[in-house]
Amino acid sequence: MTESVATRTPLSPTPRSTLTRYRGQRDATDRAALDAILDAATICHLGVLMHGAPVVLPTIYGRDGDTLYLHGSTGAGNLRAAMTSDVSVAVTLVDGIVYARSAMHFSMNYRSAVVHGRPVELTDPDQRLHALRVIVEHAAPGAWDTVRSPTKKELAATTVLSLDLTEASVKTRAGDPGDDESDLTANAWAGVLPTRQIFDAPIPSADLVPGIEIPQHVLDRLA
């Protein structure tokens, strides 16, 4: 069962999850802020050490309460490495391009989260299936119950990891540019160009059986 935000402890910064710039201005310790970012994004970037070198790869994920789930092929080197060393998981949402009067003050409005920890491989069949459901439902809400469940062979070829969200940081920026006072009268436009993610009309697969309509859970994403 997902724990309610009201009963959960706030984010507790550690040396590696504490902001070094804009501390007290752009950081957030409210766990609800972390939840909102993870739930709104669709892709995270998993940072691991492979052969002594840092590697960052995009991957889909899912969150349930204070746990982040990741998955991939059993042959994926980054997932094997993730089980033997600490990792970082980064998620970023861009909300706007900030136009300033000075080149050095151009910026972005954004919401970002970074999670640190050591993932744990899930071996219990029920836990693995639950994690995969969470991941699928995060990317495509409503889809899990309408499609074929994974076979034993597919599950055997899949690594499923869980990562505790205890050690995480949140950083955001919002609002107007922070131009120097001496630049405020410059003859240059300043403001924010908002950005957002939208879904276009669904495109049926070329080999779709005729007569199968687009399901409501897909159409709901267009709202």
C-alpha positions as CSV (number, residue, x, y, z in Angstrom):
1,M,0.0,0.0,0.0
2,T,1.3,3.5,-0.9
3,E,2.0,5.5,2.2
4,S,0.3,8.8,2.4
5,V,2.5,11.9,2.2
6,A,1.1,13.2,5.5
7,T,2.7,10.2,7.4
8,R,6.0,10.1,5.6
9,T,9.2,11.7,6.8
10,P,10.6,14.7,4.9
11,L,13.6,14.4,2.7
12,S,16.8,14.3,4.8
13,P,19.7,15.7,2.9
14,T,23.0,13.8,3.1
15,P,26.4,15.2,2.0
16,R,25.9,13.9,-1.6
17,S,22.2,15.0,-1.8
18,T,22.7,18.5,-0.4
19,L,22.7,21.4,-2.9
20,T,25.9,23.4,-3.1
21,R,24.3,26.3,-5.0
22,Y,21.0,28.1,-4.3
23,R,20.6,26.2,-1.1
24,G,17.5,27.5,0.7
25,Q,16.3,29.1,-2.6
26,R,15.8,26.3,-5.1
27,D,15.9,23.1,-3.0
28,A,12.8,21.4,-1.4
29,T,12.6,19.1,1.5
30,D,8.9,18.3,1.1
31,R,8.6,14.7,-0.1
32,A,5.5,15.6,-2.0
33,A,7.7,17.7,-4.3
34,L,9.8,14.6,-5.1
35,D,6.7,12.5,-5.7
36,A,5.3,15.1,-8.1
37,I,8.4,15.2,-10.2
38,L,8.9,11.5,-10.4
39,D,5.2,11.0,-11.3
40,A,5.2,13.6,-14.0
41,A,8.3,12.6,-15.9
42,T,8.5,9.6,-18.1
43,I,12.3,9.0,-18.4
44,C,15.0,8.9,-15.9
45,H,18.8,8.8,-16.4
46,L,20.6,6.1,-14.5
47,G,24.2,6.8,-13.6
48,V,26.4,3.8,-12.8
49,L,30.1,3.0,-12.7
50,M,31.0,0.5,-15.4
51,H,34.6,-0.7,-15.7
52,G,35.7,2.2,-13.6
53,A,34.0,4.9,-15.7
54,P,30.7,6.7,-15.2
55,V,28.0,5.8,-17.6
56,V,24.6,7.5,-17.8
57,L,21.7,5.8,-19.6
58,P,18.1,6.8,-20.1
59,T,15.5,4.3,-18.9
60,I,11.8,4.1,-18.0
61,Y,10.8,3.6,-14.4
62,G,7.9,3.6,-12.0
63,R,7.3,4.8,-8.4
64,D,5.2,3.2,-5.7
65,G,5.4,5.0,-2.4
66,D,9.0,5.4,-1.3
67,T,10.3,2.9,-3.9
68,L,11.5,3.5,-7.5
69,Y,11.5,0.5,-9.8
70,L,13.8,-0.1,-12.8
71,H,14.0,-3.0,-15.2
72,G,15.9,-4.2,-18.2
73,S,17.4,-7.2,-19.9
74,T,19.4,-9.6,-17.8
75,G,22.2,-9.0,-20.2
76,A,22.2,-5.2,-19.6
77,G,25.6,-4.3,-18.2
78,N,24.4,-1.1,-16.5
79,L,21.9,-3.1,-14.4
80,R,24.4,-5.6,-13.4
81,A,26.8,-2.8,-12.3
82,A,23.9,-1.1,-10.5
83,M,23.6,-4.1,-8.2
84,T,27.2,-3.9,-7.0
85,S,27.7,-0.2,-6.4
86,D,25.8,3.0,-5.5
87,V,23.9,4.7,-8.4
88,S,22.3,8.0,-9.1
89,V,18.9,8.5,-10.8
90,A,18.1,11.9,-12.3
91,V,14.8,13.2,-13.6
92,T,14.2,16.6,-15.1
93,L,11.2,18.5,-16.3
94,V,11.7,21.7,-18.3
95,D,8.9,24.2,-17.7
96,G,10.2,27.2,-19.7
97,I,13.1,28.9,-21.4
98,V,14.1,32.0,-19.5
99,Y,15.1,34.9,-21.8
100,A,17.2,37.6,-20.1
101,R,18.7,40.9,-21.1
102,S,22.1,39.6,-20.5
103,A,23.5,36.4,-22.1
104,M,24.8,35.2,-18.7
105,H,21.4,35.3,-17.2
106,F,19.6,33.1,-19.7
107,S,18.3,30.1,-17.9
108,M,15.5,27.5,-17.7
109,N,12.6,27.0,-15.4
110,Y,12.7,23.4,-14.3
111,R,11.9,20.8,-11.7
112,S,14.5,18.2,-11.1
113,A,15.2,15.3,-8.7
114,V,18.3,13.2,-8.0
115,V,18.1,9.9,-6.1
116,H,21.1,8.2,-4.6
117,G,21.4,4.6,-3.3
118,R,22.1,1.0,-4.1
119,P,19.4,-0.8,-6.0
120,V,18.2,-4.2,-4.8
121,E,17.4,-7.0,-7.3
122,L,13.9,-8.4,-6.8
123,T,13.7,-12.1,-6.9
124,D,10.2,-12.8,-5.4
125,P,7.8,-13.5,-8.3
126,D,5.0,-11.4,-6.9
127,Q,7.2,-8.5,-6.2
128,R,8.7,-8.6,-9.6
129,L,5.3,-8.7,-11.3
130,H,4.1,-5.8,-9.1
131,A,7.2,-3.8,-10.0
132,L,6.7,-4.4,-13.8
133,R,3.1,-3.4,-13.4
134,V,4.1,-0.1,-11.7
135,I,6.6,0.6,-14.5
136,V,4.1,-0.1,-17.3
137,E,1.3,1.9,-15.6
138,H,3.6,4.8,-15.1
139,A,4.4,5.0,-18.8
140,A,0.9,3.9,-20.0
141,P,-1.8,4.3,-17.4
142,G,-4.6,1.8,-17.8
143,A,-2.6,-0.5,-20.1
144,W,-1.5,-3.4,-17.9
145,D,-5.0,-4.9,-17.4
146,T,-5.7,-4.9,-21.2
147,V,-2.6,-6.7,-22.5
148,R,-1.0,-10.2,-22.1
149,S,0.9,-10.7,-18.9
150,P,4.6,-11.6,-19.1
151,T,5.5,-15.2,-19.6
152,K,7.9,-17.2,-17.4
153,K,10.5,-17.0,-20.2
154,E,10.1,-13.2,-20.5
155,L,10.4,-12.8,-16.7
156,A,13.5,-15.0,-16.6
157,A,15.1,-12.6,-19.2
158,T,14.3,-9.5,-17.2
159,T,16.2,-7.9,-14.3
160,V,14.0,-5.9,-11.9
161,L,15.5,-3.5,-9.4
162,S,14.1,-1.5,-6.5
163,L,15.7,1.7,-5.3
164,D,14.7,3.3,-2.0
165,L,13.9,7.0,-2.2
166,T,15.2,7.9,1.2
167,E,18.3,9.7,-0.1
168,A,17.1,12.2,-2.7
169,S,17.2,15.9,-3.5
170,V,14.9,18.2,-5.3
171,K,15.8,21.4,-7.1
172,T,13.6,23.8,-9.0
173,R,13.6,27.2,-10.7
174,A,10.6,29.3,-11.6
175,G,9.8,32.9,-12.5
176,D,11.4,35.7,-14.4
177,P,15.1,36.2,-15.4
178,G,17.5,37.5,-12.7
179,D,19.0,40.3,-14.7
180,D,21.3,42.8,-13.1
181,E,19.7,46.1,-12.2
182,S,22.0,47.9,-14.7
183,D,20.5,45.8,-17.5
184,L,16.9,46.4,-16.8
185,T,16.6,49.3,-19.2
186,A,18.4,47.4,-22.1
187,N,16.6,47.2,-25.4
188,A,16.2,43.4,-25.3
189,W,13.1,41.3,-24.7
190,A,13.0,39.4,-21.4
191,G,10.5,36.8,-20.1
192,V,9.7,33.2,-20.2
193,L,8.8,30.9,-23.1
194,P,6.7,28.1,-21.4
195,T,7.2,24.6,-22.5
196,R,5.0,21.5,-21.9
197,Q,4.7,17.9,-23.1
198,I,1.7,17.0,-25.1
199,F,0.5,13.8,-26.8
200,D,-0.5,13.8,-30.5
201,A,-3.2,11.7,-32.0
202,P,-2.5,7.9,-31.6
203,I,-1.1,6.1,-34.6
204,P,-2.4,2.5,-34.9
205,S,0.2,-0.2,-35.6
206,A,0.4,-1.2,-39.3
207,D,-0.5,-4.8,-38.4
208,L,-3.4,-4.0,-36.0
209,V,-6.4,-6.3,-36.4
210,P,-9.1,-4.3,-38.2
211,G,-11.9,-3.2,-36.0
212,I,-10.0,-2.7,-32.8
213,E,-10.7,0.8,-31.6
214,I,-8.3,3.0,-29.7
215,P,-8.9,2.3,-26.0
216,Q,-10.2,4.9,-23.6
217,H,-7.1,4.8,-21.5
218,V,-5.1,5.9,-24.5
219,L,-7.5,8.7,-25.5
220,D,-7.4,9.9,-21.9
221,R,-3.8,10.9,-22.4
222,L,-4.9,13.5,-25.0
223,A,-7.0,15.5,-22.5
